[in-house]
Amino acid sequence: MWIVDSEFTDLRAIPYIISNIVVITSITVLMNIFLERHNNLIYSVLLHFGFNIIYVFLNADIMFFVILTILYLIITPFAVLFRNKTKIRNQR
């Protein structure tokens, strides 16, 4: 018997798994940007807990995870580009 952390055990599991991979990777990148910029681990920890607290109170359908994935696929590259531009500007 498989133990799954979600009720998505049918074909909805595929977007759920993809969403988890994308969102966890994006959160990790964003946490590292905050850590690098502020040199304070508490910001990264708060970002992590702020993301996780949503799931305590949320009973969402698979479309929420799809939308969340799209949002993180938009936000994270912009955050990385912003980080790179400010890093180059600060090196001059």
N, CA, C and O atoms as a printed pandas DataFrame, in Angstrom:
     atom_number atom_name residue_name chain_id  residue_number  x_coord  y_coord  z_coord
0              1         N          MET        A               1    0.828   -1.173    0.000
1              2        CA          MET        A               1    0.000    0.000    0.000
2              3         C          MET        A               1    0.881    1.247    0.000
3              4         O          MET        A               1    1.837    1.349    0.768
4              5         N          TRP        A               2    0.542    2.190   -0.873
5              6        CA          TRP        A               2    1.292    3.435   -0.990
6              7         C          TRP        A               2    0.757    4.458    0.002
7              8         O          TRP        A               2   -0.453    4.598    0.179
8              9         N          ILE        A               3    1.652    5.150    0.627
9             10        CA          ILE        A               3    1.268    6.236    1.510
10            11         C          ILE        A               3    1.566    7.536    0.775
11            12         O          ILE        A               3    2.711    7.828    0.430
12            13         N          VAL        A               4    0.521    8.301    0.546
13            14        CA          VAL        A               4    0.647    9.537   -0.215
14            15         C          VAL        A               4    0.223   10.694    0.677
15            16         O          VAL        A               4   -0.738   10.585    1.438
16            17         N          ASP        A               5    0.947   11.801    0.575
17            18        CA          ASP        A               5    0.661   12.977    1.389
18            19         C          ASP        A               5   -0.480   13.810    0.822
19            20         O          ASP        A               5   -0.762   14.895    1.330
20            21         N          SER        A               6   -1.123   13.330   -0.197
21            22        CA          SER        A               6   -2.170   14.090   -0.861
22            23         C          SER        A               6   -3.301   13.157   -1.253
23            24         O          SER        A               6   -3.125   11.941   -1.330
24            25         N          GLU        A               7   -4.467   13.743   -1.499
25            26        CA          GLU        A               7   -5.590   12.943   -1.977
26            27         C          GLU        A               7   -5.535   12.738   -3.487
27            28         O          GLU        A               7   -6.386   12.049   -4.049
28            29         N          PHE        A               8   -4.548   13.327   -4.144
29            30        CA          PHE        A               8   -4.417   13.199   -5.593
30            31         C          PHE        A               8   -3.685   11.899   -5.922
31            32         O          PHE        A               8   -2.460   11.882   -6.038
32            33         N          THR        A               9   -4.431   10.829   -6.070
33            34        CA          THR        A               9   -3.822    9.535   -6.368
34            35         C          THR        A               9   -4.173    9.046   -7.770
35            36         O          THR        A               9   -3.707    7.985   -8.184
36            37         N          ASP        A              10   -4.976    9.794   -8.498
37            38        CA          ASP        A              10   -5.305    9.423   -9.872
38            39         C          ASP        A              10   -4.435   10.238  -10.826
39            40         O          ASP        A              10   -3.296   10.563  -10.491
40            41         N          LEU        A              11   -4.946   10.568  -11.992
41            42        CA          LEU        A              11   -4.158   11.344  -12.958
42            43         C          LEU        A              11   -3.845   12.751  -12.467
43            44         O          LEU        A              11   -2.935   13.399  -12.984
44            45         N          ARG        A              12   -4.583   13.224  -11.485
45            46        CA          ARG        A              12   -4.277   14.536  -10.917
46            47         C          ARG        A              12   -2.944   14.530  -10.171
47            48         O          ARG        A              12   -2.419   15.593   -9.839
48            49         N          ALA        A              13   -2.406   13.374   -9.910
49            50        CA          ALA        A              13   -1.120   13.291   -9.227
50            51         C          ALA        A              13    0.011   13.820  -10.097
51            52         O          ALA        A              13    1.006   14.319   -9.570
52            53         N          ILE        A              14   -0.117   13.724  -11.406
53            54        CA          ILE        A              14    0.951   14.182  -12.305
54            55         C          ILE        A              14    1.167   15.689  -12.194
55            56         O          ILE        A              14    2.297   16.117  -11.959
56            57         N          PRO        A              15    0.111   16.524  -12.356
57            58        CA          PRO        A              15    0.364   17.958  -12.159
58            59         C          PRO        A              15    0.744   18.302  -10.716
59            60         O          PRO        A              15    1.466   19.271  -10.480
60            61         N          TYR        A              16    0.269   17.524   -9.765
61            62        CA          TYR        A              16    0.627   17.752   -8.368
62            63         C          TYR        A              16    2.124   17.510   -8.155
63            64         O          TYR        A              16    2.786   18.291   -7.472
64            65         N          ILE        A              17    2.647   16.461   -8.721
65            66        CA          ILE        A              17    4.078   16.154   -8.588
66            67         C          ILE        A              17    4.916   17.207   -9.291
67            68         O          ILE        A              17    5.911   17.680   -8.743
68            69         N          ILE        A              18    4.515   17.579  -10.507
69            70        CA          ILE        A              18    5.234   18.616  -11.248
70            71         C          ILE        A              18    5.195   19.934  -10.478
71            72         O          ILE        A              18    6.200   20.639  -10.386
72            73         N          SER        A              19    4.037   20.255   -9.931
73            74        CA          SER        A              19    3.899   21.478   -9.151
74            75         C          SER        A              19    4.824   21.467   -7.946
75            76         O          SER        A              19    5.479   22.469   -7.661
76            77         N          ASN        A              20    4.886   20.364   -7.245
77            78        CA          ASN        A              20    5.768   20.276   -6.079
78            79         C          ASN        A              20    7.226   20.467   -6.461
79            80         O          ASN        A              20    7.961   21.172   -5.769
80            81         N          ILE        A              21    7.646   19.855   -7.541
81            82        CA          ILE        A              21    9.036   19.989   -7.982
82            83         C          ILE        A              21    9.346   21.438   -8.328
83            84         O          ILE        A              21   10.374   21.972   -7.910
84            85         N          VAL        A              22    8.462   22.076   -9.091
85            86        CA          VAL        A              22    8.686   23.462   -9.505
86            87         C          VAL        A              22    8.656   24.403   -8.308
87            88         O          VAL        A              22    9.537   25.250   -8.160
88            89         N          VAL        A              23    7.657   24.260   -7.460
89            90        CA          VAL        A              23    7.500   25.179   -6.331
90            91         C          VAL        A              23    8.623   24.997   -5.316
91            92         O          VAL        A              23    9.150   25.987   -4.808
92            93         N          ILE        A              24    8.994   23.786   -5.014
93            94        CA          ILE        A              24   10.083   23.563   -4.051
94            95         C          ILE        A              24   11.401   24.108   -4.585
95            96         O          ILE        A              24   12.174   24.709   -3.839
96            97         N          THR        A              25   11.660   23.901   -5.872
97            98        CA          THR        A              25   12.871   24.440   -6.479
98            99         C          THR        A              25   12.845   25.972   -6.459
99           100         O          THR        A              25   13.848   26.611   -6.142
100          101         N          SER        A              26   11.704   26.546   -6.796
101          102        CA          SER        A              26   11.585   28.005   -6.805
102          103         C          SER        A              26   11.746   28.588   -5.416
103          104         O          SER        A              26   12.435   29.593   -5.238
104          105         N          ILE        A              27   11.118   27.970   -4.434
105          106        CA          ILE        A              27   11.246   28.445   -3.052
106          107         C          ILE        A              27   12.706   28.390   -2.608
107          108         O          ILE        A              27   13.182   29.298   -1.927
108          109         N          THR        A              28   13.412   27.336   -2.988
109          110        CA          THR        A              28   14.826   27.205   -2.629
110          111         C          THR        A              28   15.646   28.326   -3.262
111          112         O          THR        A              28   16.503   28.917   -2.606
112          113         N          VAL        A              29   15.386   28.618   -4.532
113          114        CA          VAL        A              29   16.098   29.701   -5.209
114          115         C          VAL        A              29   15.787   31.037   -4.531
115          116         O          VAL        A              29   16.696   31.826   -4.275
116          117         N          LEU        A              30   14.519   31.293   -4.242
117          118        CA          LEU        A              30   14.138   32.548   -3.592
118          119         C          LEU        A              30   14.738   32.661   -2.188
119          120         O          LEU        A              30   15.172   33.740   -1.785
120          121         N          MET        A              31   14.763   31.569   -1.455
121          122        CA          MET        A              31   15.361   31.587   -0.120
122          123         C          MET        A              31   16.854   31.913   -0.206
123          124         O          MET        A              31   17.383   32.648    0.628
124          125         N          ASN        A              32   17.524   31.366   -1.212
125          126        CA          ASN        A              32   18.952   31.654   -1.377
126          127         C          ASN        A              32   19.195   33.106   -1.782
127          128         O          ASN        A              32   20.182   33.708   -1.359
128          129         N          ILE        A              33   18.310   33.669   -2.592
129          130        CA          ILE        A              33   18.438   35.081   -2.962
130          131         C          ILE        A              33   18.298   35.956   -1.714
131          132         O          ILE        A              33   19.085   36.880   -1.512
132          133         N          PHE        A              34   17.298   35.666   -0.879
133          134        CA          PHE        A              34   17.118   36.430    0.353
134          135         C          PHE        A              34   18.324   36.264    1.272
135          136         O          PHE        A              34   18.783   37.231    1.878
136          137         N          LEU        A              35   18.834   35.047    1.375
137          138        CA          LEU        A              35   19.981   34.797    2.247
138          139         C          LEU        A              35   21.216   35.535    1.744
139          140         O          LEU        A              35   21.961   36.113    2.535
140          141         N          GLU        A              36   21.434   35.518    0.437
141          142        CA          GLU        A              36   22.591   36.198   -0.130
142          143         C          GLU        A              36   22.484   37.718    0.022
143          144         O          GLU        A              36   23.467   38.394    0.322
144          145         N          ARG        A              37   21.294   38.232   -0.187
145          146        CA          ARG        A              37   21.105   39.694   -0.164
146          147         C          ARG        A              37   21.173   40.263    1.254
147          148         O          ARG        A              37   21.784   41.310    1.468
148          149         N          HIS        A              38   20.559   39.594    2.216
149          150        CA          HIS        A              38   20.458   40.150    3.561
150          151         C          HIS        A              38   21.407   39.498    4.565
151          152         O          HIS        A              38   21.572   39.998    5.678
152          153         N          ASN        A              39   22.030   38.384    4.176
153          154        CA          ASN        A              39   22.951   37.669    5.059
154          155         C          ASN        A              39   22.303   37.390    6.418
155          156         O          ASN        A              39   22.935   37.506    7.468
156          157         N          ASN        A              40   21.037   37.023    6.361
157          158        CA          ASN        A              40   20.279   36.746    7.578
158          159         C          ASN        A              40   19.377   35.544    7.304
159          160         O          ASN        A              40   18.478   35.613    6.466
160          161         N          LEU        A              41   19.615   34.479    7.992
161          162        CA          LEU        A              41   18.890   33.236    7.755
162          163         C          LEU        A              41   17.414   33.340    8.124
163          164         O          LEU        A              41   16.597   32.577    7.607
164          165         N          ILE        A              42   17.059   34.266    9.005
165          166        CA          ILE        A              42   15.677   34.358    9.467
166          167         C          ILE        A              42   14.731   34.692    8.318
167          168         O          ILE        A              42   13.590   34.229    8.316
168          169         N          TYR        A              43   15.176   35.490    7.332
169          170        CA          TYR        A              43   14.319   35.814    6.193
170          171         C          TYR        A              43   13.998   34.570    5.372
171          172         O          TYR        A              43   12.863   34.385    4.933
172          173         N          SER        A              44   14.989   33.730    5.169
173          174        CA          SER        A              44   14.753   32.493    4.434
174          175         C          SER        A              44   13.831   31.553    5.208
175          176         O          SER        A              44   12.960   30.908    4.624
176          177         N          VAL        A              45   14.024   31.482    6.506
177          178        CA          VAL        A              45   13.174   30.628    7.333
178          179         C          VAL        A              45   11.737   31.139    7.314
179          180         O          VAL        A              45   10.803   30.345    7.206
180          181         N          LEU        A              46   11.550   32.449    7.416
181          182        CA          LEU        A              46   10.205   33.023    7.375
182          183         C          LEU        A              46    9.543   32.808    6.018
183          184         O          LEU        A              46    8.340   32.557    5.951
184          185         N          LEU        A              47   10.307   32.901    4.950
185          186        CA          LEU        A              47    9.768   32.627    3.620
186          187         C          LEU        A              47    9.313   31.175    3.525
187          188         O          LEU        A              47    8.253   30.891    2.968
188          189         N          HIS        A              48   10.095   30.275    4.054
189          190        CA          HIS        A              48    9.751   28.858    4.043
190          191         C          HIS        A              48    8.493   28.590    4.870
191          192         O          HIS        A              48    7.578   27.912    4.404
192          193         N          PHE        A              49    8.446   29.116    6.087
193          194        CA          PHE        A              49    7.276   28.883    6.928
194          195         C          PHE        A              49    6.043   29.600    6.396
195          196         O          PHE        A              49    4.928   29.091    6.507
196          197         N          GLY        A              50    6.240   30.770    5.823
197          198        CA          GLY        A              50    5.117   31.483    5.221
198          199         C          GLY        A              50    4.501   30.705    4.074
199          200         O          GLY        A              50    3.287   30.734    3.873
200          201         N          PHE        A              51    5.338   30.014    3.326
201          202        CA          PHE        A              51    4.839   29.172    2.244
202          203         C          PHE        A              51    4.121   27.947    2.805
203          204         O          PHE        A              51    3.063   27.565    2.304
204          205         N          ASN        A              52    4.676   27.341    3.820
205          206        CA          ASN        A              52    4.099   26.106    4.353
206          207         C          ASN        A              52    2.825   26.334    5.172
207          208         O          ASN        A              52    1.978   25.444    5.236
208          209         N          ILE        A              53    2.673   27.483    5.788
209          210        CA          ILE        A              53    1.497   27.732    6.630
210          211         C          ILE        A              53    0.228   27.760    5.792
211          212         O          ILE        A              53   -0.856   27.480    6.303
212          213         N          ILE        A              54    0.347   28.091    4.531
213          214        CA          ILE        A              54   -0.808   28.116    3.638
214          215         C          ILE        A              54   -1.477   26.744    3.594
215          216         O          ILE        A              54   -2.703   26.642    3.584
216          217         N          TYR        A              55   -0.670   25.706    3.567
217          218        CA          TYR        A              55   -1.207   24.361    3.396
218          219         C          TYR        A              55   -1.892   23.818    4.646
219          220         O          TYR        A              55   -2.620   22.828    4.566
220          221         N          VAL        A              56   -1.674   24.440    5.782
221          222        CA          VAL        A              56   -2.349   24.002    6.995
222          223         C          VAL        A              56   -3.839   24.333    6.918
223          224         O          VAL        A              56   -4.681   23.555    7.367
224          225         N          PHE        A              57   -4.150   25.477    6.352
225          226        CA          PHE        A              57   -5.527   25.963    6.318
226          227         C          PHE        A              57   -6.204   25.784    4.966
227          228         O          PHE        A              57   -7.369   26.147    4.809
228          229         N          LEU        A              58   -5.501   25.236    4.001
229          230        CA          LEU        A              58   -5.999   25.207    2.636
230          231         C          LEU        A              58   -6.490   23.813    2.253
231          232         O          LEU        A              58   -5.823   22.809    2.502
232          233         N          ASN        A              59   -7.648   23.781    1.654
233          234        CA          ASN        A              59   -8.163   22.550    1.071
234          235         C          ASN        A              59   -8.455   22.859   -0.392
235          236         O          ASN        A              59   -9.581   23.197   -0.756
236          237         N          ALA        A              60   -7.421   22.738   -1.224
237          238        CA          ALA        A              60   -7.503   23.219   -2.597
238          239         C          ALA        A              60   -7.599   22.063   -3.586
239          240         O          ALA        A              60   -7.207   20.929   -3.312
240          241         N          ASP        A              61   -8.136   22.408   -4.736
241          242        CA          ASP        A              61   -8.210   21.474   -5.847
242          243         C          ASP        A              61   -6.896   21.547   -6.632
243          244         O          ASP        A              61   -6.031   22.370   -6.329
244          245         N          ILE        A              62   -6.756   20.705   -7.615
245          246        CA          ILE        A              62   -5.525   20.630   -8.389
246          247         C          ILE        A              62   -5.258   21.921   -9.160
247          248         O          ILE        A              62   -4.101   22.230   -9.446
248          249         N          MET        A              63   -6.292   22.678   -9.502
249          250        CA          MET        A              63   -6.093   23.927  -10.244
250          251         C          MET        A              63   -5.307   24.945   -9.422
251          252         O          MET        A              63   -4.571   25.754   -9.988
252          253         N          PHE        A              64   -5.449   24.919   -8.116
253          254        CA          PHE        A              64   -4.651   25.809   -7.272
254          255         C          PHE        A              64   -3.172   25.527   -7.467
255          256         O          PHE        A              64   -2.372   26.456   -7.576
256          257         N          PHE        A              65   -2.803   24.268   -7.511
257          258        CA          PHE        A              65   -1.404   23.893   -7.668
258          259         C          PHE        A              65   -0.886   24.245   -9.055
259          260         O          PHE        A              65    0.276   24.620   -9.211
260          261         N          VAL        A              66   -1.733   24.128  -10.048
261          262        CA          VAL        A              66   -1.335   24.517  -11.404
262          263         C          VAL        A              66   -1.082   26.027  -11.455
263          264         O          VAL        A              66   -0.080   26.472  -12.016
264          265         N          ILE        A              67   -1.981   26.805  -10.874
265          266        CA          ILE        A              67   -1.815   28.263  -10.846
266          267         C          ILE        A              67   -0.583   28.649  -10.035
267          268         O          ILE        A              67    0.165   29.545  -10.427
268          269         N          LEU        A              68   -0.372   27.982   -8.914
269          270        CA          LEU        A              68    0.800   28.249   -8.088
270          271         C          LEU        A              68    2.085   27.960   -8.857
271          272         O          LEU        A              68    3.057   28.708   -8.754
272          273         N          THR        A              69    2.087   26.889   -9.618
273          274        CA          THR        A              69    3.248   26.544  -10.433
274          275         C          THR        A              69    3.530   27.628  -11.458
275          276         O          THR        A              69    4.679   28.036  -11.633
276          277         N          ILE        A              70    2.495   28.096  -12.133
277          278        CA          ILE        A              70    2.665   29.144  -13.140
278          279         C          ILE        A              70    3.199   30.422  -12.492
279          280         O          ILE        A              70    4.091   31.070  -13.040
280          281         N          LEU        A              71    2.663   30.780  -11.340
281          282        CA          LEU        A              71    3.129   31.982  -10.652
282          283         C          LEU        A              71    4.608   31.878  -10.270
283          284         O          LEU        A              71    5.370   32.827  -10.455
284          285         N          TYR        A              72    5.000   30.743   -9.747
285          286        CA          TYR        A              72    6.402   30.581   -9.378
286          287         C          TYR        A              72    7.307   30.519  -10.601
287          288         O          TYR        A              72    8.462   30.940  -10.535
288          289         N          LEU        A              73    6.799   30.001  -11.713
289          290        CA          LEU        A              73    7.591   29.997  -12.944
290          291         C          LEU        A              73    7.755   31.406  -13.509
291          292         O          LEU        A              73    8.662   31.648  -14.306
292          293         N          ILE        A              74    6.907   32.320  -13.113
293          294        CA          ILE        A              74    7.030   33.719  -13.528
294          295         C          ILE        A              74    7.873   34.501  -12.526
295          296         O          ILE        A              74    8.759   35.258  -12.924
296          297         N          ILE        A              75    7.611   34.331  -11.242
297          298        CA          ILE        A              75    8.262   35.131  -10.198
298          299         C          ILE        A              75    9.752   34.807  -10.071
299          300         O          ILE        A              75   10.575   35.718   -9.980
300          301         N          THR        A              76   10.100   33.545  -10.066
301          302        CA          THR        A              76   11.484   33.154   -9.792
302          303         C          THR        A              76   12.473   33.652  -10.845
303          304         O          THR        A              76   13.514   34.191  -10.469
304          305         N          PRO        A              77   12.202   33.500  -12.147
305          306        CA          PRO        A              77   13.164   34.057  -13.112
306          307         C          PRO        A              77   13.322   35.573  -12.993
307          308         O          PRO        A              77   14.425   36.096  -13.152
308          309         N          PHE        A              78   12.215   36.287  -12.711
309          310        CA          PHE        A              78   12.330   37.730  -12.521
310          311         C          PHE        A              78   13.167   38.063  -11.291
311          312         O          PHE        A              78   13.939   39.022  -11.307
312          313         N          ALA        A              79   13.020   37.283  -10.235
313          314        CA          ALA        A              79   13.828   37.507   -9.030
314          315         C          ALA        A              79   15.307   37.255   -9.318
315          316         O          ALA        A              79   16.167   37.992   -8.836
316          317         N          VAL        A              80   15.601   36.231  -10.092
317          318        CA          VAL        A              80   16.993   35.929  -10.447
318          319         C          VAL        A              80   17.558   37.030  -11.342
319          320         O          VAL        A              80   18.697   37.454  -11.147
320          321         N          LEU        A              81   16.787   37.497  -12.315
321          322        CA          LEU        A              81   17.246   38.592  -13.174
322          323         C          LEU        A              81   17.490   39.862  -12.368
323          324         O          LEU        A              81   18.491   40.549  -12.574
324          325         N          PHE        A              82   16.581   40.173  -11.456
325          326        CA          PHE        A              82   16.748   41.347  -10.595
326          327         C          PHE        A              82   18.001   41.208   -9.740
327          328         O          PHE        A              82   18.760   42.164   -9.579
328          329         N          ARG        A              83   18.212   40.021   -9.198
329          330        CA          ARG        A              83   19.406   39.760   -8.387
330          331         C          ARG        A              83   20.665   39.949   -9.208
331          332         O          ARG        A              83   21.621   40.569   -8.743
332          333         N          ASN        A              84   20.677   39.422  -10.427
333          334        CA          ASN        A              84   21.855   39.541  -11.281
334          335         C          ASN        A              84   22.121   40.994  -11.667
335          336         O          ASN        A              84   23.274   41.425  -11.687
336          337         N          LYS        A              85   21.071   41.752  -11.974
337          338        CA          LYS        A              85   21.255   43.157  -12.336
338          339         C          LYS        A              85   21.785   43.969  -11.167
339          340         O          LYS        A              85   22.681   44.795  -11.339
340          341         N          THR        A              86   21.237   43.740   -9.976
341          342        CA          THR        A              86   21.725   44.500   -8.823
342          343         C          THR        A              86   23.128   44.079   -8.427
343          344         O          THR        A              86   23.904   44.896   -7.932
344          345         N          LYS        A              87   23.458   42.831   -8.636
345          346        CA          LYS        A              87   24.816   42.368   -8.317
346          347         C          LYS        A              87   25.836   42.986   -9.267
347          348         O          LYS        A              87   26.916   43.395   -8.842
348          349         N          ILE        A              88   25.493   43.056  -10.552
349          350        CA          ILE        A              88   26.384   43.684  -11.530
350          351         C          ILE        A              88   26.513   45.173  -11.237
351          352         O          ILE        A              88   27.610   45.728  -11.307
352          353         N          ARG        A              89   25.399   45.820  -10.910
353          354        CA          ARG        A              89   25.411   47.256  -10.604
354          355         C          ARG        A              89   26.243   47.540   -9.363
355          356         O          ARG        A              89   26.922   48.566   -9.309
356          357         N          ASN        A              90   26.211   46.666   -8.370
357          358        CA          ASN        A              90   26.964   46.880   -7.152
358          359         C          ASN        A              90   28.457   46.612   -7.325
359          360         O          ASN        A              90   29.272   47.098   -6.540
360          361         N          GLN        A              91   28.815   45.839   -8.352
361          362        CA          GLN        A              91   30.227   45.543   -8.585
362          363         C          GLN        A              91   30.951   46.688   -9.273
363          364         O          GLN        A              91   32.180   46.748   -9.241
364          365         N          ARG        A              92   30.219   47.584   -9.885
365          366        CA          ARG        A              92   30.856   48.701  -10.609
366          367         C          ARG        A              92   31.402   49.727   -9.682
367          368         O          ARG        A              92   31.966   50.725  -10.130
